[in-house]
Amino acid sequence: MTPITIAKGDGIGPEIMDATLKILNYVKAPLKYEEISIGKQQYLAGNTSGIAPESWQTILNNKILLKAPITTPQGSGYKSLNVTLRKTLNLFANVRPCKSFHPYVRTKHPEMDVVIIRENEEDLYAGIEHRQTDEVEQCLKLITRPGCEKISRYAFEYAKSNNRKRVTCFTKDNIMKQTDGLFHKVFNEVAEDYPEIESDNMIVDIGTAKLAERPEDFDVIVAPNLYGDIISDVTAQISGSVGLCGTSNISEKCAMFEAIHGSAPDIAGQGIANPSGLIMASVHMLNHIGYGDIAQKIENTLLKTLEDGYHTKDIYQDKLSKKLVNTGEFAEEICKNLGKTPKQLKKADYSQNSEIKFHPYKRKTYDKKSVGVDIFIHWKDTDAEQFGNALAKAETDVLKLIMITNRGVKVWPKGFKQTFCTDHWRCRFVCDEGDDINPHDLVALYSSCISKGFDVIKTENLYYFDDKPGFSLGQGQ
């Protein structure tokens, strides 16, 4: 028996979990359940993370979590438990297969079968935010080389083990050349190790547009956290229903499986929720822990049940569906059909899948040289020329002011009067070419700015790595 942790969650969570467990028990899946309480009740009991300390140990012991949707109470005092679970357990890969069930589920894309693999831990979802001035809030976008390499390699390993032919990388590196640029660069490096698999890159905006129009043109897509979150929901929705998709959150040591939809408190207790998303999550779980034969049987039976026309309210069609069923009745129909396979929908086949390999990250080092600093200043007067001329007096013998930007756009020297400015200014000071400044030079500049009455709110050191700049130019510089 394989021990797993289960969490019934909130809203419709207990209903769809009970339906899923009914099927797992009926098929005699060799699983031992340990239930924990997470979500709204834990929040209201005073656990601001949404989970009790002892529940963490249960998850760590079993290493597998099957989770129903949870509710995060509104208000600034609560953090998303979903994000906390993913990051605490190093669940770096979010895997979401999305395929259509045409004609049994209404969709404009009858041939789609695409997998979204999303980096799950960093990017803007690091959640590092600050208010810096009267007018400006900041969120840090963190992209790391280890994060890029792990998720890119996982995408190719997934494609290899699941007989997929192509991996497409979505980024916005025409604008964010440092962060998204790193993701794209590392993706290309990793792709060289998998010559048997096609690879390409698309800018995320046009890529998402093409994905929404012709998802059948894509196979596996890998993306940073925010883009991946958006496009995976887009893909699930155009497949016919977000209620049909399950998702996996994977690391080398732990894994979490869940439906992609929320807790839907507005329909909780009515028995009308579609349990297919969590059932499919359990299918992914079974395949992950080595019970591919059972996973295949459950998925094929679910497909057969859809073909037979037993549909929950969200996918019911008057002219096509045979019977409107509730949550429990849908699970019962799957149990009745167990062992049967679909006639029109593509059969699930996990027999040929190979184990996905994880590769250790090898750290790289670079020759790092300090060449300057961006000093961020809160200054309420919006006259950029006047501000720049005043700030230039804070220069030191080592560090000279060469540029000021406002919201990323160069406004000094020789800015345009038409550019709208807020009270948040990035001021770039650099040393003479070839020099390597030390921390004392930065402190001297910082002190000079303060002594002349400037409100310094943040600094970012500027470095060269192997003689290449590790910072972006100002827009218009």
HELIX and SHEET records of a PDB file:
HELIX    1   1 GLY A   13  TYR A   26  1                                  14    
HELIX    2   2 LYS A   40  LEU A   44  1                                   5    
HELIX    3   3 PRO A   53  ASN A   62  1                                  10    
HELIX    4   4 LEU A   81  THR A   88  1                                   8    
HELIX    5   5 LEU A  124  ALA A  126  5                                   3    
HELIX    6   6 ARG A  145  SER A  161  1                                  17    
HELIX    7   7 THR A  179  ALA A  191  1                                  13    
HELIX    8   8 VAL A  204  GLU A  213  1                                  10    
HELIX    9   9 PRO A  215  ASP A  217  5                                   3    
HELIX   10  10 ASN A  225  SER A  239  1                                  15    
HELIX   11  11 VAL A  242  LEU A  244  5                                   3    
HELIX   12  12 PRO A  265  ILE A  267  5                                   3    
HELIX   13  13 SER A  276  HIS A  288  1                                  13    
HELIX   14  14 GLY A  292  GLU A  307  1                                  16    
HELIX   15  15 THR A  327  ASN A  337  1                                  11    
HELIX   16  16 ALA A  384  LEU A  391  1                                   8    
HELIX   17  17 ALA A  392  ALA A  394  5                                   3    
HELIX   18  18 PRO A  439  SER A  451  1                                  13    
SHEET    1   A10 LEU A  31  ILE A  36  0                                        
SHEET    2   A10 THR A   2  ALA A   7  1                                        
SHEET    3   A10 ILE A  64  LYS A  67  1                                        
SHEET    4   A10 ALA A 255  ALA A 259  1                                        
SHEET    5   A10 GLY A 246  ILE A 250 -1                                        
SHEET    6   A10 ALA A  93  LYS A  99 -1                                        
SHEET    7   A10 ASP A 113  GLU A 119 -1                                        
SHEET    8   A10 VAL A 220  ALA A 223  1                                        
SHEET    9   A10 ARG A 166  THR A 171  1                                        
SHEET   10   A10 GLU A 198  ILE A 203  1                                        
SHEET    1   B 2 GLU A 129  ARG A 131  0                                        
SHEET    2   B 2 GLU A 137  CYS A 139 -1                                        
SHEET    1   C 2 TYR A 310  HIS A 311  0                                        
SHEET    2   C 2 LYS A 323  LEU A 324  1                                        
SHEET    1   D 6 VAL A 409  TRP A 412  0                                        
SHEET    2   D 6 LYS A 400  ASN A 406 -1                                        
SHEET    3   D 6 HIS A 424  VAL A 430 -1                                        
SHEET    4   D 6 LYS A 368  HIS A 378 -1                                        
SHEET    5   D 6 ASP A 455  PHE A 465 -1                                        
SHEET    6   D 6 LYS A 468  PRO A 469 -1                                        
END                                                                             
